[in-house]
Amino acid sequence: MTQSYYADNSLTWVIGGAQGSGVDSAANIFSRACAQAGFNIFGNREYYSNIKGEHSYFTVRVSDEPIHSHVDLIDILVSFDAETVFVHTSEMKEGGAIIYDSDLAETTLREVPTIDEYAVRRISSMLESSGKPLSLRGMLDYAHEKNIKLYGIPYFRLLKQFSEQMGDHTLSKLTRTVNVMALSASMAILNFDKHILSESIRYVFRTKPKIAENNVSAANFVYDHVKLQFSSKDLKRELKYKKPLDSTILVQGNQSSALGKLVAGCRFQTYYPITPASDDSEFLESHQILEQSNGEEGSILVIQTEDEIAAVTMAIGGALTGVRSATATSGPGFSLMVEALGWAGINEVPLVVSLYQRAGPATGLPTRHEQGDLLFAVHAGHGEFPRIVFSSGDIEESFYDTIKVFNFAEKYQMPVIHLLDKAIANSVATCRNFDQHRVKIDRGQIVNKIPPADQRVDGKYLRFKLGGNPISPRAMLGTQNGIFWNTGDEHTEEGHITEDPYNRINMMDKRMRKLDVALAEIPNEDKAIAYGNNEDQEVISVLSWGSTKGSILDALNQLNREGEKMRFIQLRLLHPFPASLLETLIRGSKILVDIEMNYSSQLASLVEQHLKREIDYTVVKYNGRPMSSSEIYNALKLITSGNAPRRQVLEYGT
Amino acid sequence: MALKFADYKTEVHNDWCPGCGDFGILNAIQMALADLQIPAYKSVIFSGIGCSGKTPHFINTYGIHTLHGRVLPFAQGAKLSNPDLEVIAVGGDGDGLGIGAGHFVSAGRRNVDMAYIVFNNGVYGLTKGQAAPTLKLGMKTKSLSQPNVNDSVNPIALALVSGFTFIARGYSYDVRHLKELIKKSIEHSGLAYLDVLQPCPTYNDINTREWYQGMGNIDEDTHKQKPRIYKLEDTGYDGRVQSEETYSKMVQAIEKSEEWDEKIPIGVFYQNEQIPSYEERIESRIPSYVRNPPARQTIMDHDGVPTGGISKLLESLRIDR
């Protein structure tokens, strides 16, 4: 059944290797080259919490059609160590290809120290049951019997020949090019355009021209070798050059929200190092000087703080001066920020927290994916205060959404938690060039000039003025005649401490009523989007949120092609919960399916709480590896067959 | 029109205990602001939690009463976003040296141009007299069931090794002297730490006003009561680093900071303006930072169209070029 999903024309290419050995660079070159050759790209990176040595791998899916996800099975596996072949061969598609280091063929499974005991047991039993020795040779035999083509590359010998040809005998330095050599071997068997490959190598190493040229030469050397050596062993697949897609960019998920921040006018960001959120801040820091269309000298100030408590409180301090301020973190850091979140809530401070979720609790799986913080984000904090929880589904959305969340924060004067995650942060995709002017900036009710108290009809400025509109005009620190006070205590209209019971009611009402305003004003497309079959009433509605979007869309595409009647409703605004819109969107749905990357189906519980309607099926995953479209396809197929249990747990991934 | 002391007062009822040392500090802050003619709207008092945390509500400037232990990061965030503001952070010793000690050290490493005043009384007053970080080992103030089991932290020495570039100590019952120290803290370019000995009349029955003023401190020669507090400047002490003498000035400050009981120094322990402030360090990375800090930047045109462009960045991500 799994195979039936692969009817499309996409190709999945995986490169693996020890962390620190250039897996990322090689994958970046491959992605860039394929994008330049006119293909759509979706890639994602998996790695251990480790600096050097542990197994990491990068999956890149390439297709003529727009794609939004990865799939389970691999067409081309590129390796230069034994572990990659041991770990990933079981995922190979029939007719695929493995590129391996022919010098390592006699390596035994036990000789690879980084493969942990669980994986050793799984691999051993797989090899033993097919009567193969527990060595790379055994694994390659296994692959061969599965009709997988094998390309042994003697990297060491090729390096030696290459260095002789270059007249440079500093071999030790050149071993660093093995990643690019392996990549180039895969390009040769795919008949990929050599010139574009060279250009992509130069692009990825653009800050180090000498290294770039060394790599280009090494790549060409290996390319020619493979062409010569394996001419008789043609692979059925190839990546033929087409015209590059118009107005397309290749973006990493850890850049898109940061780019959005620069456009949104975020000029102050704080952070404490944490995977996978740090990349956001580091990107901003390395682009701290801004191009401003008005000729002004612009900049964003990024501060690395001593902890996440300082990060959030410093960002709040920045926001009080009227600067659009944010902090970026992951679950453990967000846990520390919670007290201050309440302070921002009671003092009506516009604050943006980019919450890049990863698998918890505690340190959890620090470099792996999960959507486990939805209910935490919705409920974080003691006492009750308004906040907006908003989630983006993919790289492109996260750019535009970032501008929107700053608007929400300022318009409704409350903290906004922007839910992102590891799957988005460590993915790369081709998308339409970002439009910097599509989302306008809306700063809400702010006051820059305040006349002295005796010249105002309504007396002196009151930061928390009570009245019809729960949103009171906001002055910034430093505004003349705008003096106000803030306190974490309940406060008067001026901002002074009071424990008066009636004022308490008024102030609580003022703050909480802002959620009603937000819910009424936020456009429907920012609350939830329905994809697919909308006319047909007798459909299955799939509900989800965040980065599962791409895999669900790709799976649904295929299912709808096969005649299934399904639609996908992507929840974006998660708090305040858009219950009435969702009610409209699911009206007539025969079956509700909830899909999310956590144990307890957190969105399902929100839906059931707000809509008083039960979810019929849940599909969850919590092994740290993002959902692929093929496993979602399978799970939905099982549901339409009528044989699915109420809850399915997905398990794929290495 | 010149600003007066009274201009910095609010009408908020002050509920500190009668005789509280905090009153002297409050007055000294208001007097210093008036002396320096700092417009109320340009200054912000940030505070932590506790009795001292209420201070901003009594001062007619922007006042931000933050969270327990977090006053320094709140204050630094505002100052760095808008360096035109005059930022003063205040808090108790529990707030700054207990729950907030990590921020204390990290703030020293940054040296942001602002002042931090610690109301130092050795007890957690608002929660009814538990031992605070500056209470000496073995002391048993009246609400403790047993003598203090923790040793005390030396805030002067901690500020010094953390990187504060102005370090002084005042006494809340010498308001004029304290006012001058506050002015120096504000005028100092860099992060100033001002430790203020502030008797808590309700819970600290050891380090009382009478104790500081000499009770039980009998001069061996005269057999008379001798004030414990003395002024460093009266002894010819000079804590300012002029050229290459940082190390000896630091050692001297630590030596003085260890004096207690019979002789307790107040005044400026250490000042070093040769260390670049955080703002100067940022300017070396972002040349326009001081001219056009975050708070002064415009981010959109009149129609709300963003002005912060990323065209060049996007260009580098294009694959059809």
HADDOCK unambig.tbl for C-alpha pairs under 7 A between the chains (distance, minus, plus):
assign (segid A and resid 35 and name CA) (segid B and resid 319 and name CA) 6.39 0.50 0.50
assign (segid A and resid 36 and name CA) (segid B and resid 319 and name CA) 5.31 0.50 0.50
assign (segid A and resid 36 and name CA) (segid B and resid 320 and name CA) 6.44 0.50 0.50
assign (segid A and resid 244 and name CA) (segid B and resid 320 and name CA) 5.54 0.50 0.50
assign (segid A and resid 245 and name CA) (segid B and resid 320 and name CA) 6.58 0.50 0.50
assign (segid A and resid 246 and name CA) (segid B and resid 320 and name CA) 6.35 0.50 0.50
assign (segid A and resid 247 and name CA) (segid B and resid 320 and name CA) 6.65 0.50 0.50
assign (segid A and resid 248 and name CA) (segid B and resid 318 and name CA) 5.77 0.50 0.50
assign (segid A and resid 248 and name CA) (segid B and resid 319 and name CA) 6.11 0.50 0.50
assign (segid A and resid 248 and name CA) (segid B and resid 320 and name CA) 6.68 0.50 0.50
assign (segid A and resid 249 and name CA) (segid B and resid 317 and name CA) 5.09 0.50 0.50
assign (segid A and resid 249 and name CA) (segid B and resid 318 and name CA) 4.27 0.50 0.50
assign (segid A and resid 249 and name CA) (segid B and resid 319 and name CA) 5.64 0.50 0.50
assign (segid A and resid 250 and name CA) (segid B and resid 317 and name CA) 5.64 0.50 0.50
assign (segid A and resid 250 and name CA) (segid B and resid 318 and name CA) 6.54 0.50 0.50
assign (segid A and resid 250 and name CA) (segid B and resid 319 and name CA) 6.67 0.50 0.50
assign (segid A and resid 251 and name CA) (segid B and resid 317 and name CA) 6.63 0.50 0.50
assign (segid A and resid 262 and name CA) (segid B and resid 308 and name CA) 6.23 0.50 0.50
assign (segid A and resid 263 and name CA) (segid B and resid 306 and name CA) 5.95 0.50 0.50
assign (segid A and resid 263 and name CA) (segid B and resid 308 and name CA) 5.19 0.50 0.50
assign (segid A and resid 263 and name CA) (segid B and resid 309 and name CA) 6.15 0.50 0.50
assign (segid A and resid 264 and name CA) (segid B and resid 306 and name CA) 6.63 0.50 0.50
assign (segid A and resid 265 and name CA) (segid B and resid 299 and name CA) 4.98 0.50 0.50
assign (segid A and resid 265 and name CA) (segid B and resid 308 and name CA) 6.44 0.50 0.50
assign (segid A and resid 267 and name CA) (segid B and resid 294 and name CA) 5.47 0.50 0.50
assign (segid A and resid 268 and name CA) (segid B and resid 81 and name CA) 6.94 0.50 0.50
assign (segid A and resid 268 and name CA) (segid B and resid 294 and name CA) 6.87 0.50 0.50
assign (segid A and resid 289 and name CA) (segid B and resid 286 and name CA) 6.74 0.50 0.50
assign (segid A and resid 290 and name CA) (segid B and resid 308 and name CA) 6.56 0.50 0.50
assign (segid A and resid 291 and name CA) (segid B and resid 308 and name CA) 6.16 0.50 0.50
assign (segid A and resid 291 and name CA) (segid B and resid 309 and name CA) 5.39 0.50 0.50
assign (segid A and resid 291 and name CA) (segid B and resid 310 and name CA) 6.66 0.50 0.50
assign (segid A and resid 292 and name CA) (segid B and resid 307 and name CA) 5.43 0.50 0.50
assign (segid A and resid 292 and name CA) (segid B and resid 308 and name CA) 4.60 0.50 0.50
assign (segid A and resid 292 and name CA) (segid B and resid 309 and name CA) 5.40 0.50 0.50
assign (segid A and resid 293 and name CA) (segid B and resid 307 and name CA) 5.05 0.50 0.50
assign (segid A and resid 293 and name CA) (segid B and resid 308 and name CA) 6.38 0.50 0.50
assign (segid A and resid 293 and name CA) (segid B and resid 309 and name CA) 6.12 0.50 0.50
assign (segid A and resid 294 and name CA) (segid B and resid 307 and name CA) 6.19 0.50 0.50
assign (segid A and resid 297 and name CA) (segid B and resid 288 and name CA) 6.26 0.50 0.50
assign (segid A and resid 297 and name CA) (segid B and resid 292 and name CA) 6.84 0.50 0.50
assign (segid A and resid 298 and name CA) (segid B and resid 297 and name CA) 6.63 0.50 0.50
assign (segid A and resid 300 and name CA) (segid B and resid 294 and name CA) 6.92 0.50 0.50
assign (segid A and resid 306 and name CA) (segid B and resid 106 and name CA) 6.33 0.50 0.50
assign (segid A and resid 310 and name CA) (segid B and resid 73 and name CA) 5.22 0.50 0.50
assign (segid A and resid 313 and name CA) (segid B and resid 73 and name CA) 5.79 0.50 0.50
assign (segid A and resid 313 and name CA) (segid B and resid 74 and name CA) 4.94 0.50 0.50
assign (segid A and resid 314 and name CA) (segid B and resid 73 and name CA) 4.78 0.50 0.50
assign (segid A and resid 314 and name CA) (segid B and resid 74 and name CA) 4.60 0.50 0.50
assign (segid A and resid 314 and name CA) (segid B and resid 76 and name CA) 6.39 0.50 0.50
assign (segid A and resid 314 and name CA) (segid B and resid 77 and name CA) 4.07 0.50 0.50
assign (segid A and resid 315 and name CA) (segid B and resid 77 and name CA) 5.94 0.50 0.50
assign (segid A and resid 316 and name CA) (segid B and resid 74 and name CA) 6.58 0.50 0.50
assign (segid A and resid 317 and name CA) (segid B and resid 74 and name CA) 4.59 0.50 0.50
assign (segid A and resid 317 and name CA) (segid B and resid 75 and name CA) 6.11 0.50 0.50
assign (segid A and resid 317 and name CA) (segid B and resid 77 and name CA) 4.43 0.50 0.50
assign (segid A and resid 317 and name CA) (segid B and resid 78 and name CA) 4.31 0.50 0.50
assign (segid A and resid 318 and name CA) (segid B and resid 77 and name CA) 4.74 0.50 0.50
assign (segid A and resid 318 and name CA) (segid B and resid 78 and name CA) 4.51 0.50 0.50
assign (segid A and resid 318 and name CA) (segid B and resid 81 and name CA) 5.26 0.50 0.50
assign (segid A and resid 320 and name CA) (segid B and resid 78 and name CA) 6.74 0.50 0.50
assign (segid A and resid 321 and name CA) (segid B and resid 78 and name CA) 6.02 0.50 0.50
assign (segid A and resid 321 and name CA) (segid B and resid 81 and name CA) 6.72 0.50 0.50
assign (segid A and resid 321 and name CA) (segid B and resid 82 and name CA) 6.46 0.50 0.50
assign (segid A and resid 321 and name CA) (segid B and resid 295 and name CA) 6.31 0.50 0.50
assign (segid A and resid 322 and name CA) (segid B and resid 295 and name CA) 6.31 0.50 0.50
assign (segid A and resid 323 and name CA) (segid B and resid 81 and name CA) 6.86 0.50 0.50
assign (segid A and resid 323 and name CA) (segid B and resid 294 and name CA) 6.21 0.50 0.50
assign (segid A and resid 323 and name CA) (segid B and resid 295 and name CA) 5.32 0.50 0.50
assign (segid A and resid 437 and name CA) (segid B and resid 305 and name CA) 6.06 0.50 0.50
assign (segid A and resid 437 and name CA) (segid B and resid 306 and name CA) 6.65 0.50 0.50
assign (segid A and resid 440 and name CA) (segid B and resid 304 and name CA) 5.16 0.50 0.50
assign (segid A and resid 440 and name CA) (segid B and resid 305 and name CA) 5.14 0.50 0.50
assign (segid A and resid 440 and name CA) (segid B and resid 306 and name CA) 6.56 0.50 0.50
assign (segid A and resid 441 and name CA) (segid B and resid 300 and name CA) 6.75 0.50 0.50
assign (segid A and resid 441 and name CA) (segid B and resid 304 and name CA) 4.77 0.50 0.50
assign (segid A and resid 441 and name CA) (segid B and resid 305 and name CA) 6.22 0.50 0.50
assign (segid A and resid 441 and name CA) (segid B and resid 306 and name CA) 6.30 0.50 0.50
assign (segid A and resid 442 and name CA) (segid B and resid 304 and name CA) 6.35 0.50 0.50
assign (segid A and resid 477 and name CA) (segid B and resid 62 and name CA) 6.72 0.50 0.50
assign (segid A and resid 478 and name CA) (segid B and resid 41 and name CA) 5.26 0.50 0.50
assign (segid A and resid 478 and name CA) (segid B and resid 42 and name CA) 4.91 0.50 0.50
assign (segid A and resid 478 and name CA) (segid B and resid 85 and name CA) 6.56 0.50 0.50
assign (segid A and resid 479 and name CA) (segid B and resid 41 and name CA) 6.21 0.50 0.50
assign (segid A and resid 480 and name CA) (segid B and resid 41 and name CA) 5.47 0.50 0.50
assign (segid A and resid 481 and name CA) (segid B and resid 41 and name CA) 6.77 0.50 0.50
assign (segid A and resid 483 and name CA) (segid B and resid 41 and name CA) 6.07 0.50 0.50
assign (segid A and resid 483 and name CA) (segid B and resid 61 and name CA) 6.24 0.50 0.50
assign (segid A and resid 483 and name CA) (segid B and resid 62 and name CA) 5.10 0.50 0.50
assign (segid A and resid 484 and name CA) (segid B and resid 62 and name CA) 5.48 0.50 0.50
assign (segid A and resid 484 and name CA) (segid B and resid 63 and name CA) 6.64 0.50 0.50
assign (segid A and resid 485 and name CA) (segid B and resid 57 and name CA) 6.98 0.50 0.50
assign (segid A and resid 485 and name CA) (segid B and resid 62 and name CA) 5.90 0.50 0.50
assign (segid A and resid 485 and name CA) (segid B and resid 63 and name CA) 4.62 0.50 0.50
assign (segid A and resid 485 and name CA) (segid B and resid 64 and name CA) 5.63 0.50 0.50
assign (segid A and resid 486 and name CA) (segid B and resid 63 and name CA) 6.36 0.50 0.50
assign (segid A and resid 486 and name CA) (segid B and resid 64 and name CA) 4.73 0.50 0.50
assign (segid A and resid 486 and name CA) (segid B and resid 65 and name CA) 5.72 0.50 0.50
assign (segid A and resid 487 and name CA) (segid B and resid 64 and name CA) 6.14 0.50 0.50
assign (segid A and resid 487 and name CA) (segid B and resid 65 and name CA) 4.45 0.50 0.50
assign (segid A and resid 487 and name CA) (segid B and resid 66 and name CA) 5.96 0.50 0.50
assign (segid A and resid 488 and name CA) (segid B and resid 65 and name CA) 6.68 0.50 0.50
assign (segid A and resid 488 and name CA) (segid B and resid 66 and name CA) 6.13 0.50 0.50
assign (segid A and resid 488 and name CA) (segid B and resid 67 and name CA) 6.73 0.50 0.50
assign (segid A and resid 496 and name CA) (segid B and resid 57 and name CA) 6.26 0.50 0.50
